[in-house]
């Protein structure tokens, strides 16, 4: 199986890449730096960067595309004078547009697979059932990418392509902080198990890392 993981240089993406490589799978990671042995350059907000990566991988079937790259920029912002417009633009460019561009540019590679899957790393903070206050930009971007994933699932279903959105848990990463609930390894193992069960029958799902269906 060939797996492409965006944002694989740290956090959950890095843990997933290591897990799959240790299992003997072919893993293509992406990061915003120049190419290395296991990593390809990709700035998910830049259409030209997507075009360059797609050209380089033109003859490579991708069985599982994991859209993991993203940012959380609005921690600590005050409602009265925070959340500047540029922050909204930057966050949505990475967390929503970046996911769409990644999938769009790599559709030819996914179509070369016999059972292609797309896994989008979302967040339960994007659910309409959760409103904890604050984090307006990040939460809104995760709500948008949840909607994006569900609509892509509809459009790609006739091709037998499965799309799922996943809450990775509150993970001890740079983004999640030291006091989060679970380790990167726990999250990665749980997510990989979820990806394994993703199929045309379950496409459009929104699930947690530990296997629970999450309300939209």
C-alpha positions in Angstrom: 0.0 0.0 0.0 1.2 3.5 -0.9 0.3 6.2 1.6 0.7 10.0 1.3 0.6 12.0 4.5 0.7 15.8 4.5 2.4 17.5 7.4 4.4 14.4 8.2 7.4 16.2 9.7 5.9 16.4 13.2 3.1 15.6 15.5 0.4 13.1 14.4 1.6 13.1 10.8 5.0 12.0 11.8 3.7 9.3 14.1 1.4 8.0 11.4 4.3 7.9 8.9 6.5 6.0 11.3 3.8 3.5 12.1 3.1 2.7 8.5 6.8 2.5 7.6 7.4 0.1 10.4 4.5 -2.0 9.1 6.3 -2.2 5.7 4.1 0.2 3.8 5.4 2.8 1.3 5.0 6.2 2.8 5.3 9.6 1.1 5.4 12.4 3.6 5.2 16.1 2.8 6.5 19.1 4.6 7.2 22.8 3.7 10.9 22.3 3.5 12.9 21.0 0.4 12.8 17.3 -0.5 14.5 14.7 1.6 14.8 10.9 1.3 11.3 10.3 2.7 9.7 13.7 2.5 8.4 15.8 -0.5 8.1 19.5 -0.5 4.5 20.8 -0.4 3.1 24.1 0.8 -0.6 23.2 1.0 -1.8 26.8 0.5 0.2 27.2 -2.8 -1.4 25.8 -6.0 2.0 25.9 -7.8 3.4 23.6 -5.1 0.6 21.2 -5.5 1.1 21.2 -9.3 4.8 20.4 -8.8 4.2 17.6 -6.5 1.5 16.1 -8.7 3.8 16.2 -11.7 6.6 14.4 -9.7 4.1 11.7 -8.6 2.3 11.4 -11.9 2.8 7.6 -12.3 2.5 6.8 -8.6 -0.8 5.2 -7.4 -1.9 6.4 -4.0 -4.0 4.0 -2.0 -4.5 6.2 1.1 -4.2 10.0 1.2 -4.1 11.4 4.7 -4.8 15.2 4.8 -3.2 16.0 8.1 -1.4 19.4 7.5 -3.0 22.2 9.4 -2.6 25.1 11.8 -4.2 26.5 15.0 -3.3 30.1 15.2 -5.9 31.8 17.4 -5.2 30.4 20.9 -5.2 33.2 23.4 -7.0 35.7 21.2 -9.4 38.1 22.8 -12.9 38.5 21.4 -12.8 42.3 21.8 -9.7 43.0 19.7 -8.3 39.7 18.5 -8.9 37.4 15.6 -7.5 39.7 12.9 -8.7 39.1 9.3 -5.4 37.9 8.1 -5.4 35.2 10.7 -8.8 34.0 9.3 -7.3 33.9 5.8 -4.2 32.0 6.9 -6.0 29.4 8.9 -8.7 28.7 6.3 -6.0 28.6 3.6 -4.2 25.8 5.4 -7.1 23.9 7.1 -9.7 24.0 4.3 -8.4 25.2 1.0 -5.2 23.3 1.5 -7.1 20.0 2.0 -9.2 20.6 -1.1 -6.2 21.5 -3.2 -4.3 18.4 -2.0 -7.2 16.1 -2.9 -7.9 17.8 -6.2 -4.3 17.7 -7.3 -3.8 14.0 -6.4 -7.1 12.7 -7.8 -5.2 11.1 -10.8 -3.0 9.2 -8.3 -5.9 8.0 -6.3 -7.7 6.9 -9.4 -4.7 4.6 -10.2 -5.5 2.7 -7.0 -7.8 -0.3 -6.9 -9.3 0.8 -3.5 -8.5 4.5 -2.9 -9.2 6.2 0.4 -9.0 9.8 1.6 -8.7 10.4 5.4 -9.1 14.0 6.6 -7.8 14.9 10.0 -10.5 17.1 11.5 -11.5 17.8 15.0 -14.6 17.3 17.2 -14.4 21.1 17.6 -15.9 21.2 14.1 -19.1 19.4 15.2 -22.3 21.4 15.5 -22.9 19.6 18.8 -19.9 21.1 20.6 -19.5 24.8 21.4 -17.0 25.4 24.2 -16.4 29.1 23.3 -13.4 30.8 21.9 -11.1 29.4 19.2 -13.4 30.9 16.6 -11.1 30.6 13.6 -9.8 27.1 14.3 -13.3 25.7 15.2 -14.9 27.3 12.1 -12.2 25.9 9.9 -12.7 22.4 11.2 -16.5 22.8 10.7 -15.8 23.8 7.1 -13.5 20.8 6.4 -16.0 18.4 7.9 -18.5 19.8 5.4 -16.0 19.5 2.7 -15.3 15.9 3.5 -18.9 14.9 3.5 -19.5 16.6 0.1 -16.4 15.0 -1.4 -17.7 11.6 -0.2 -20.9 12.1 -2.2 -19.1 13.2 -5.4 -16.4 10.5 -5.3 -18.7 7.6 -4.2 -19.6 6.6 -7.8 -15.8 6.0 -8.4 -15.6 3.7 -5.4 -13.4 6.2 -3.6 -14.0 6.4 0.2 -13.7 9.6 2.2 -13.7 9.9 6.0 -13.1 12.7 8.5 -11.5 11.9 11.9 -11.0 13.5 15.3 -7.5 12.4 16.4 -8.2 13.0 20.1 -6.6 15.6 22.3 -3.0 14.7 21.6 0.3 15.7 23.3 1.8 17.6 20.4 3.0 21.2 19.9 -0.6 22.1 19.0 -2.3 20.0 21.7 0.1 20.9 24.6 1.8 18.8 27.3 -1.4 18.3 29.3 -3.4 16.6 26.5 -5.1 13.2 27.0 -3.2 10.8 24.7 0.2 10.4 23.1 1.0 10.7 19.4 1.5 7.0 19.2 -1.9 6.2 20.7 -3.6 8.6 18.3 -1.7 7.2 15.3 -2.5 3.6 16.2 -6.2 4.4 16.6 -6.4 6.5 13.4 -4.7 3.8 11.4 -7.3 1.3 12.6 -10.0 3.7 11.6 -8.5 4.2 8.1 -8.3 0.4 7.7 -12.1 0.1 8.1 -12.9 3.0 5.8 -14.7 1.7 2.7 -17.3 2.7 0.1 -19.9 1.4 2.7 -18.7 3.8 5.4 -17.7 6.8 3.2 -18.8 10.1 4.6 -18.1 9.0 8.2 -17.0 11.3 11.0 -15.2 9.2 13.7 -13.0 9.5 16.7 -9.5 8.0 16.9 -10.9 5.3 19.2 -13.6 4.1 16.9 -16.7 6.1 18.0 -19.0 7.7 15.5 -19.1 11.4 16.1 -22.2 13.6 15.6 -21.8 16.1 12.8 
